């Protein structure tokens, strides 16, 4: 039996998929599952000769949906969710497994993530709060990058040198217990893209399970190959709004929506990244002021937003 199932959700990822699964597919300690979200390229063909299980979906229902279909077909006690544009070696996976084995209260753990250049990828995050939403809308997080209240991203390099509990970690590379995934019902498929990893971690904390960052394991993340960011700005805004509706009371969720809209306005006005990005922010703003549109963008038929419940969060 494999030590860990490795779930890779692919969407037009042919250029990076071989490097992602190559070494892991050859290691009998891992069962690699590639879930393809109806790619238009040769994503499945490039790994067809590897020791991997291939699941070809006939429609792209989003990242969370693909993750669930992937871990459900496995049987290993641990499940590693890995982006197709990321790489991790077997010793690092085993290091993460060892962390979970040694700490029964842990539900998930993530490695140190670096870019190809070796630069640190800021993968530790704080849950969204109204103060951080409005600070980002007014660019205060750029003026005060290390102020905890101003940003959801943890910027302090010293905090990436020590193993520590974190509110949430990037879903680009995350190891979870199978039993814990079963306990919380896996990923929330109502998120098409963005927000599903912080939602998963929030529900882990609520279930009494810690989330930890582990610098003793390292992954490499190329990032940004699937689609231009400008096209995804409305999806990002919709996911933030859905997350707020799910985890907060109505007044807080409304104020979060207003804060997201304010951010789209300020970023559309002051962006220096060109017309495409400005247009993306304006499309996101239109979505914010039209509530039915954000629901259509983030939720598949049959999904719903659960009643707000305040989860447990780590001690700081």
N, C-alpha and C positions, 0 to 999 in steps of 0.2 A: 504493500500500500504506500502511496506517495506521502511524503511529509507535508507537502503543500500543493494545492491547486493554484495555478497561475492563470488568471483571467485577463485577457487582453481584448478590449473592445475596439474594433477597427472600423474606420470610415475613410475610404480613399487613402489608405496608409501604406500602399505598396512600397514606397521609397524607404520606409523606416522599419517595416515589420520584420524583415529577416534579421536585422541586427538586434531587434527587441527580443525575439524568441529563440534565436540561434543556439546559444550556449545552454539555455534552460531546457530546450527540447531534447538535447542529447543526454541530459542528466535524469536517471531513473528515479531520483528522489522527488521529482516534480512532475505534475500532470498539467500540461499546458493546454488551455482552451482558448481558441481564437473565435470570438463572436463578431461576425461581420454585419454591420448595419447597412446592408444593401448598397455596398460601394459601387462606384461607376468605373473603378480602375481594376487592376489585377491583384487586389489585396490577398485573396485566398489562393490564387494560383502561385504566388511567389513563395508560399510556405507549404504547398500541397505535398512536397516531398519530405517534410520534416515530421518528427514524431509528435504531432500535435492533433488535438481534436478540433475539428472545424464545425462551426455552427453558422450557416448562412441564413440570415433573416431576410424575408422578402420585402421588408419595409423598415425604414429608419425610425424607430420609436424613441431614440435618445440613448444617452450614455448609461443612465441608471437602469433602464430596461435591459440593455445588453449585459450589464454587470450581473443582474439577477439571473438571466438565462445561463450565464456562464458558471456561476458558483453552484447553481442548482443541479448541474449534471455531474459535479464532482463528489468525492467522498472523503477527501483528506480533512484532517482536523483543523487545518489552517488554510486561509484563502488569501492570496496576494493579488490585489488589483493593480494592474500596471498599464500605463498609457502606451500606445503603440510607438510613440516617439520618445520613449524612455528605455533605459537599459539598467539592469542590476545583475550582479554576478551571484553564483550559488552561495559562496561564503557569506555574503551580506544577507541573503534570504534566511540562511540558517541562523545567523546572528539575531535577526528579528524574531524568528521562531523561538529561539532560546529565551528572549526577553518575555514573550508571552507565557512560555512554559514555567518560567521562574516566578511569575506574578499572576496568580489566579484572578485578581481584580481587574487586570487589564483586558479591555475589549479589542483594542486596536493599537498598532504602533507604526510609525513611519520613520524612514531613514533620513539622513542628511541628503539633500538633493542638490546637485551641482549642474551648472550648464556645461556644455562641451568645452568651453574655455577654462573650466575649473572654478569659475566664479560661483559664489553661493547663490542658490535659488532660495528665496525667502519663503519657506514652506510652512512655518508656524503661523497660526492665525488666532485672532480673537473673534468671538461671536459678534455679529453686527449689533450695534447699539445706536440709539438716536444721536448721541453726541458724535460718534464716529461718522455716521451718515452725513450729518450736516457739516462736520469738519472737512470731509472729503469734497462735499459740494462747494465749499468756500476755499478749497486748496490749502487749508490749515495743515493737512498732513504733509504737505511739501515744505512748509515753513518750519514745522516742528516734527520731523520724521520719527523721532524716538519717543514722542509723547504718547503713552499708551491709550489715552482717550481720543486721540486724533486719527487713529488708523486701525484697521483690523489686522494688518500685516505686522508681524514682530520684526523690527529692524535691528535690534541690538545684536551685533555679532557674537558677543559673549554668551548669549543665550542659546546659540547654536553649537556651542562647544560642550554642553552638558546634557545628559539624559534628564528629561523633565516632563511632568504632565503638562499638556497644552489643551486649550479649549477645542481646537480642531486643527487638522493637518491636511495638506493637499492630497487629493485623491489620485494624483499622478502616480503615486507608489504608496500603497497602504496595505498592511497585513492585518487581517481580522480573524477571530476565532469563528469556526463554522457554527458552534453552538450559540454564540452570541448573535450571529446573523439570523439564525433561526428564531431566536428569542425576540428580536426587534422587528422581524419581518423583512430583512434585507434593505435594499435601497428603495427610496420613494420614487416610483416611476412617474409621478406627476411632474418631476423636474426633467425637462428635456435635455438641457445642458446648463451648467453652472448651478451652484447652490446645493447639489446633491451630496457633496462630501461634507460640507458643514452641517447639513441636516442629519446625515448619518452619525456624525460625531456627537451632535447634540442629543440624539436619541440614545446613543451609547451612555453618555453621562446620566441621562434621565433614568436609564435602566440600572444604574449603580456600577457601571463599568468605566474605568479610566481610559484616557487616550494619552499616548506618550510619544515623545520625539526621542529617537535613538541615534546619536552621532556615530556610534560604532559600526553602522552599516551605511553604505553610500549608493546612491543611484544617480545616473546621468539623465538629464531631461533636455531634449532639444527644444521642444515646444513650438507652437504656432504654425504647424504644417497643414492642419486640416482646412482652414478657411481664413480669409482676411478678417481681422478683428472688427473692422467697421461693420461687416455684415452681422456680427453677433451681438452688437450693442443692445438692440431691442430684446434679444433673448436674455442677456445678462440682467437688464432692468426688470423683465418679467419674473425672473427667478428670485430676485431680491424681494420683490413685492409678494410673491407666493410664500417665500420663507417667512416673511413678517406676518402674513395672514395665518400661517400655520402655527407659529410659536408665540405670538403675542396677542394681547387683548385688542379689541377693535380700535380703540383710540390710538394706541401705540402703532398699530399697523397702518392707520390712516396717516399719522405723522411721518412714518417711514416712507409711505408713498409720496408724500409731499417733498420729503427730503431727497428722494431719488429723482423726482421731477426737477427740483432745483438744481441738482447736480447735472442733469442733462442740459439744462439751459446754460449754466455757467461754462460747461465744457464745450458746448456748441459755439458759444461766443468767443471763447479764448483759446480754442485749440489751434495749434500750429502744425497739425498733422495732415492737413489737406482737406479737400472738399468731401472725399468719401467718408472720412471720420466725422466731419461736421454733419453730413447727411445722416449718418448712423445715429448720432446723438439726437437729431431732430425726429427721426423715426421712433426712437426710444421714448422721447417726450410725448409724442402722439399716443403711444401705447399707454403711458402713465395716466393720461387724462381720459382714456377710454377703457374703463375697467374690464369690459368684456373681451377686449383684445389681449390683455395680458393672460387671462385665463385660457384663451384659445392657443396662445403661443407656448405655454408651459405644460398644459395638461392633456393627456391622452383621454379618449372616451372611457368613461367608467372610473376615472380617478376622482378623488375628492380631497378637500383640505380638512384634516382632523381638527377637533376642538383644541384650542390653545391650551398647552400645559407647560408650565415653567420647569425646565429640566434642572438637574443638578449640574453645577459647574465646578471646575477644579478650584482648590484653594490657591490663592496667589500670595 
